[in-house]
Amino acid sequence: MIRLENVTYSAINEETGKRNVILDDLSLDIETGKYVVITGPNGGGKTSLAKIIMGLYKPESGRVYLDGEDITEAEISDREKMGI
């Protein structure tokens, strides 16, 4: 099971210098063996969510768990070995 608890992620707009909140206090459970489809408009955070799960992005706050183990700080190579 993948569990996200209170994940927040934002990016800085290079043109304006302003902080854009992409994911705001997101919590989500994805059960093992289940398929989940995330839909939404361009800029809605779908890719950022996937990159947080994969370990390419680190959340500003919140935690990411795999089968109950906190993997928030795990490197992408370690997550790959875990099956992500």
Salt bridges, closest charged atoms under 4 A:
GLU5 OE2 - ARG3 NE 2.90
ASP29 OD1 - ARG3 NH1 2.75
GLU60 OE1 - ARG19 NH2 3.10
ASP70 OD2 - ARG63 NH2 2.88
